[in-house]
Every structure is written in C-alpha cells, then in structure tokens.
Amino acid sequence: MSEVHYLASGDTALTVDFGNIISETINQQVMALRDEITKQNWNGIVATVPTFRSLFIQYDPCVLSHEELCRRLETLHLTLNTKHLPVHRIIEIPVCYGARFGPDLRDGEKLTGLSADEIIALHSGHNYRIYMLGFLPGFPYLGGLDERICMPRLATPRTRIPAGSVGIGGSQTGIYPVDSPGGWRLIGATPLTLYDPSREHPIPYKSGDYIRFVPVDISDYYDIRREAERGAYSFRFLDASAVSEGGDTL
C-alpha cells in the first residue's frame, strides 16, 4: 500500500491522501477505506467523499476529535486488504451514437483517423471505472478510455450541453447528467435520466462502480426514453458471474 497523509481540511473535516498520481490501485485503496469506515459506523462521521486519490471525511468534532479520528484511521489503514474488495457493480448505459446526439463524432474521425464505427466499437467495448463523482450531480469521472480515441477538448466550449450527452475530453470520457456548459466532444447520448433528486437514490451509481456503454439505434433510444418516462425502466446491472435486473426505477 502507498504511504498516506492525514490533512486537516478545516475544523470539521479531514482528507486522507494516498498519493499524487491517478491509478486504479490508489483508487481501490480510497474505496476500501470508504467502505470500511461505512462498515465500522463510527459515531461522529457525517460524510465521506472519495476522489481519484484521496478520501474527504466530514466529522462532528463534538463527538469525534481530530486526534482520535487520525488514530482510528491509522489503525484501520494497516488492516485494509484491497485484494479482497467486493466485486463492484457494472451498470449498463444505453447510448445512441452519432445521429443528432453526437455532433462531434465526425470530427472524431478526422482527429483519430478511425471510422465512426471503429470509434463506437472502441468506446463501447470497455468497462469504465468510476473514479469519482463531481463537477455536476452524478457526473462520473471514468478511467480506461482507449488511447486511440482520445480527443482534445473543443477550443470554444458550448454554452449548453443537453442532459444525457456522452462525450470525450482528452483522455477521459463521461456523461453530462444535467444540462450544462462544457467543452468535451459529444459522440452520443443516453435516453436515461442519471440524476433525479426525487428518486430514493438520485444517482444510480457510485464511485468504485463501473459503466458499460451499450450502443442502441435511434428507434431504441426513443423507445427507452418513453419507457423511462412511464416509470417502467430499471437500470441493468452486471457482476462478474451473472446478469441481473435491478436498481432504481426511473
């Protein structure tokens, strides 16, 4: 395991820093610590927020002091075993590539030297680890983009990107869960609502899960959207051994 540092983040928070690089190994340690703190259910812990390489812990200093929290974390870190982490979920996200939803897909052909079909095949042929959520509610920062389809951000960002848009920015890919300005190159869109504050779980995935993009045609896109609007669509999850239906109903 990497060396960790405990950094005070104001009077009611602590950041556990695992290193200065982005790697799956470090991110696994972050998630393992988060999961173990949740399991321990310590009094005084208000919230934990994982990032690429650190864990932000908010606590109540009237219940749990900074010194006591650091002591517990140091002891806990020595017992963490990332080799036996539980299998995280893989959530399938249907995406209609190109058409009216991916205005930058054709530019992507020029930038990568690949055909649109090749870009789609590479983009949808991988399980992407969710390293963290941020920027927007439910915006997943994903790792694992094939370097052959990396694309530079737009020179001039768009003032409005529709919710559900799937884009590539540099060596990362992601989904805009709500309308937003942005400079990533749009290659498609999902018909699913990925952030809904009225649901029991407003965001269907969490840091440490994986996303699998599933290509659908434009007819399927609208069928799924109508199904979701009726509240009849359920997110589909996979694990290492089986495919199961589950999750929040849209």
DRENNU-525205 format. One record per residue (C-alpha): x negated, y negated, z negated. Coordinates in steps of 0.5 Angstrom, whole numbers, padded with zeros to 4 digits, always signed. Example, Ala and Ser with C-alpha at 12.3 -4.5 7.8 and 13.67 -1.06 7.14 Angstrom:
# DRENNU-525205
-0025+0009-0016/-0027+0002-0014/
***
This chain:
# DRENNU-525205
+0000+0000+0000/-0002-0007+0001/-0004-0012-0004/+0002-0016-0007/+0002-0023-0009/+0008-0026-0014/+0009-0033-0012/+0014-0038-0016/+0019-0041-0012/+0022-0046-0017/+0025-0045-0024/+0029-0039-0022/+0026-0035-0016/+0020-0031-0014/+0017-0029-0008/+0013-0022-0007/+0009-0023-0002/+0006-0017+0002/+0001-0019+0007/+0000-0024+0012/+0002-0020+0018/+0008-0018+0021/+0008-0010+0021/+0013-0004+0020/+0009-0002+0015/+0009-0008+0011/+0017-0009+0012/+0018-0002+0010/+0015-0004+0003/+0019-0010+0003/+0025-0006+0004/+0023-0001-0001/+0022-0006-0006/+0029-0009-0005/+0033-0002-0005/+0029+0000-0012/+0031-0007-0015/+0038-0006-0013/+0038+0001-0016/+0035-0001-0022/+0041-0006-0023/+0037-0011-0028/+0040-0016-0032/+0039-0023-0029/+0038-0021-0022/+0042-0026-0018/+0040-0024-0011/+0034-0021-0006/+0033-0024+0001/+0028-0020+0005/+0024-0023+0010/+0019-0020+0015/+0013-0019+0010/+0016-0022+0003/+0022-0021-0002/+0025-0027-0005/+0028-0026-0011/+0033-0030-0015/+0034-0029-0022/+0037-0032-0028/+0031-0035-0033/+0036-0035-0039/+0037-0027-0038/+0030-0025-0035/+0024-0029-0036/+0019-0030-0030/+0013-0027-0034/+0018-0021-0035/+0020-0020-0028/+0013-0020-0026/+0011-0015-0031/+0017-0010-0028/+0015-0012-0021/+0008-0010-0022/+0010-0003-0025/+0015-0002-0020/+0011-0003-0014/+0006+0002-0017/+0011+0008-0016/+0014+0006-0010/+0014+0011-0004/+0015+0009+0003/+0014+0016+0006/+0021+0018+0003/+0025+0012+0004/+0032+0014+0006/+0034+0014+0014/+0037+0007+0015/+0043+0007+0020/+0043+0005+0027/+0048+0001+0030/+0050+0001+0037/+0052-0005+0040/+0055-0005+0047/+0052-0010+0052/+0054-0013+0059/+0048-0015+0062/+0048-0020+0067/+0054-0022+0071/+0057-0028+0067/+0054-0027+0061/+0046-0026+0063/+0045-0032+0067/+0037-0031+0066/+0037-0024+0068/+0035-0026+0075/+0029-0031+0073/+0027-0025+0068/+0026-0021+0075/+0021-0027+0077/+0018-0027+0070/+0017-0020+0069/+0016-0017+0076/+0021-0012+0075/+0028-0011+0078/+0034-0013+0073/+0036-0005+0073/+0029-0004+0070/+0030-0010+0065/+0036-0007+0063/+0034+0000+0062/+0028-0002+0058/+0032-0007+0054/+0037-0001+0052/+0032+0004+0051/+0030+0003+0044/+0032+0003+0037/+0030-0004+0035/+0028-0005+0027/+0032-0011+0024/+0026-0014+0020/+0030-0020+0017/+0037-0024+0018/+0036-0031+0019/+0037-0038+0023/+0044-0036+0023/+0049-0032+0019/+0048-0025+0022/+0042-0027+0027/+0038-0021+0027/+0030-0021+0028/+0028-0015+0032/+0022-0011+0033/+0020-0007+0038/+0021-0011+0045/+0017-0007+0050/+0012-0012+0052/+0014-0011+0060/+0020-0015+0059/+0017-0021+0054/+0019-0027+0057/+0018-0035+0055/+0023-0039+0052/+0027-0044+0056/+0023-0051+0057/+0029-0054+0055/+0034-0051+0050/+0041-0050+0052/+0046-0054+0047/+0051-0049+0046/+0050-0041+0047/+0056-0037+0046/+0057-0032+0040/+0055-0025+0042/+0050-0027+0047/+0044-0023+0048/+0037-0026+0049/+0030-0025+0049/+0025-0030+0047/+0017-0029+0047/+0016-0022+0044/+0023-0022+0041/+0030-0020+0042/+0036-0022+0039/+0044-0023+0039/+0047-0030+0037/+0053-0028+0032/+0056-0035+0033/+0056-0041+0038/+0049-0045+0037/+0044-0049+0041/+0038-0044+0043/+0032-0043+0048/+0032-0036+0049/+0033-0033+0056/+0040-0030+0056/+0041-0023+0059/+0047-0021+0057/+0053-0021+0051/+0056-0016+0047/+0064-0017+0046/+0064-0015+0039/+0064-0021+0033/+0058-0020+0029/+0059-0025+0024/+0066-0025+0021/+0067-0028+0014/+0074-0026+0013/+0071-0018+0013/+0069-0015+0007/+0062-0014+0010/+0062-0020+0014/+0056-0018+0018/+0056-0010+0020/+0048-0009+0019/+0043-0011+0014/+0035-0012+0014/+0032-0005+0015/+0037-0002+0020/+0036-0001+0027/+0040-0004+0033/+0041+0000+0039/+0044-0004+0045/+0049+0000+0050/+0050-0002+0057/+0057-0003+0059/+0060-0006+0065/+0065-0012+0065/+0071-0008+0065/+0069-0004+0059/+0067-0011+0056/+0074-0014+0056/+0077-0007+0054/+0072-0007+0048/+0074-0014+0046/+0081-0013+0047/+0081-0007+0042/+0077-0011+0037/+0082-0017+0037/+0087-0012+0036/+0083-0010+0030/+0082-0003+0033/+0075-0002+0034/+0070+0000+0029/+0062+0000+0029/+0059+0006+0031/+0053+0008+0027/+0048+0014+0028/+0043+0017+0024/+0037+0022+0025/+0042+0028+0025/+0049+0026+0028/+0053+0021+0031/+0059+0018+0026/+0064+0013+0027/+0064+0008+0021/+0063+0001+0019/+0068-0005+0018/+0074-0005+0023/+0074-0012+0027/
***
